[in-house]
Amino acid sequence: KHIIGIDRGERHLIYISVVEIETGQIIEQKHLDEIVNFDTKGNDHKTSYLKKLEEKSKTREEERKSWETIETIKELKEGYISQIVNEIRNLQEKYNALIVMENLNYGFKNSRIKVEKQIYQKFETALIKKFNYVIEKDETETYIRGKQLTNPITTLDKIGSQSGIVIYIPAWNTSKIDPITGFVNLFY
């Protein structure tokens, strides 16, 4: 009954909208530039990954120009991806939803490799791997009752337009679909 739309863009790293299929109503939407975690005392801790990645990018650029040792950014990206994949898993479980993303071709994703906040390919792979075998947290015999919600993945170029509950749609449609009626002007 629900779809989780994921937009990977320039203004936000990842933007999520949960839409009810029958009515087209947006149930929940948010960007995942900032992740909120709670400690054991219930205090929230916000981490702005967008700012951290932009700062790290500037630092790395300066290090390249001055021929200094370049700090790694891999751990920061992997931590962020882990957090957002978990967030999407929680939303998928809450709404029992399909996940829809733009089918960004390899050239688009590859053109952003020089940008330090580029996380598209690793995100897609991590998301599909997360849904390869999902276990319910409240079950006592979790290893017996797992669900396979996506196909096993070897490389992104072999996925096609769908991998289980993850569906790819043409990128040219994403900004032109009326969320209420679903109308797409195919005449132009």
For each residue, the residues with C-beta under 8 A, 3 or more apart:
1: 20 21 22 95 96 97
2: 18 19 20 21 27 95 96 97 98
3: 18 19 21 97 98 99 100
4: 16 17 18 88 91 92 95 97 98 99 100
5: 16 17 18 19 100 101
6: 14 15 16 88 99 100 101
7: 12 14 15 16 17 102 174
8: 13 14 15 101 102 104 120 123
9: 12 13 15
10:
11:
12: 7 9 15 31 32 33 50
13: 8 9 31 32 33 49 50 53 80 117 119
14: 6 7 8 31 32 33 84 123
15: 6 7 8 9 12 29 30 31 32
16: 4 5 6 7 28 29 30 31 32 87 88 91
17: 4 5 7 26 28 29
18: 2 3 4 5 26 27 28 29 91 95 97
19: 2 3 5 24 25 26 27 179
20: 1 2 23 24 25 27
21: 1 2 3 24
22: 1
23: 20
24: 19 20 21 179 180 181 182
25: 19 20
26: 17 18 19 29 179
27: 2 18 19 20 95
28: 16 17 18 91
29: 15 16 17 18 26
30: 15 16
31: 12 13 14 15 16 34
32: 12 13 14 15 16 35 49 83 84 87
33: 12 13 14 48 49 50 51
34: 31 46 47 48 49 50
35: 32 46 47 49 80 83 84 87
36: 44 45 46 47
37: 44 45 47 83
38: 42 43 44 45
39: 42 43 45
40:
41:
42: 38 39
43: 38 39
44: 36 37 38
45: 36 37 38 39
46: 34 35 36
47: 34 35 36 37 52
48: 33 34 51 52
49: 13 32 33 34 35 52 53 76 80 83
50: 12 13 33 34 53 54 117
51: 33 48 54 55
52: 47 48 49 55 56 76
53: 13 49 50 56 57 73 76 77 80 116 117
54: 50 51 57 58 116 117
55: 51 52 58 59
56: 52 53 59 60 71 73 76 116
57: 53 54 60 61 73 115 116 117
58: 54 55 61 62
59: 55 56 62 63 71
60: 56 57 63 64 70 71 73 116
61: 57 58 64 65
62: 58 59 65 66 68
63: 59 60 66 68 69 70 71
64: 60 61 67 70
65: 61 62
66: 62 63
67: 64
68: 62 63
69: 63
70: 60 63 64
71: 56 59 60 63
72: 75
73: 53 56 57 60 76 77 116
74: 77 78
75: 72 78 79
76: 49 52 53 56 73 79 80
77: 53 73 74 80 81 119 122
78: 74 75 81 82 122
79: 75 76 82 83
80: 13 35 49 53 76 77 83 84 119
81: 77 78 84 85 119 122 123 126
82: 78 79 85 86 126
83: 32 35 37 49 79 80 86 87
84: 14 32 35 80 81 87 88 123
85: 81 82 88 89 123 126 127 130
86: 82 83 89 90 130
87: 16 32 35 83 84 90 91
88: 4 6 16 84 85 91 92 99 127 130
89: 85 86 92 93 130 131 134
90: 86 87 93 94
91: 4 16 18 28 87 88 94 95 97
92: 4 88 89 95 96 97 99 131 149 165
93: 89 90 96 134
94: 90 91
95: 1 2 4 18 27 91 92
96: 1 2 92 93
97: 1 2 3 4 18 91 92 165
98: 2 3 4 165 166 167
99: 3 4 6 88 92 127 165 166 167
100: 3 4 5 6 167 168 169
101: 5 6 8 104 124 166 167 168 169
102: 7 8 168 169 170 171 174
103: 161 168 169 170 171
104: 8 101 108 109 120 171
105: 108 109 171
106: 109 110 156 157
107: 110 111
108: 104 105 111 112 171
109: 104 105 106 112 113 118 120 121
110: 106 107 113
111: 107 108 114
112: 108 109 115 118 120
113: 109 110 118
114: 111 118
115: 57 112 118
116: 53 54 56 57 60 73
117: 13 50 53 54 57
118: 109 112 113 114 115 121
119: 13 77 80 81 122 123
120: 8 104 109 112 123 124
121: 109 118 124 125 156
122: 77 78 81 119 125 126
123: 8 14 81 84 85 119 120 126 127
124: 101 120 121 127 128 156
125: 121 122 128 129 153 156
126: 81 82 85 122 123 129 130
127: 85 88 99 123 124 130 131 166
128: 124 125 131 132 150 151 153 159 163 164 166
129: 125 126 132 150 153
130: 85 86 88 89 126 127 134
131: 89 92 127 128 134 148 149 150 164 165 166
132: 128 129 148 149 150 151 152 153
133: 146 147 148
134: 89 93 130 131 146 147 148 149
135: 139 142 143 145 146 147
136: 139 142 145 147
137: 142
138:
139: 135 136 142 145
140:
141: 144 145
142: 135 136 137 139 145 146
143: 135 146
144: 141
145: 135 136 139 141 142
146: 133 134 135 142 143
147: 133 134 135 136
148: 131 132 133 134 164
149: 92 131 132 134 164 165
150: 128 129 131 132 153 163 164 165 166
151: 128 132 159 163 164
152: 132
153: 125 128 129 132 150 156 158 159 163
154: 158
155: 158
156: 106 121 124 125 153 159
157: 106
158: 153 154 155
159: 128 151 153 156 162 163 168
160: 163 168
161: 103 167 168 169
162: 159 166 167 168
163: 128 150 151 153 159 160 166
164: 128 131 148 149 150 151
165: 92 97 98 99 131 149 150
166: 98 99 101 127 128 131 150 162 163
167: 98 99 100 101 161 162
168: 100 101 102 103 159 160 161 162
169: 100 101 102 103 161 173 174
170: 102 103 173 174
171: 102 103 104 105 108 174
172: 176
173: 169 170 176 177 184
174: 7 102 169 170 171 177
175:
176: 172 173 184 185
177: 173 174 182 183 184
178: 181 182 183 184
179: 19 24 26 182
180: 24
181: 24 178
182: 24 177 178 179
183: 177 178
184: 173 176 177 178
185: 176 188
186:
187:
188: 185
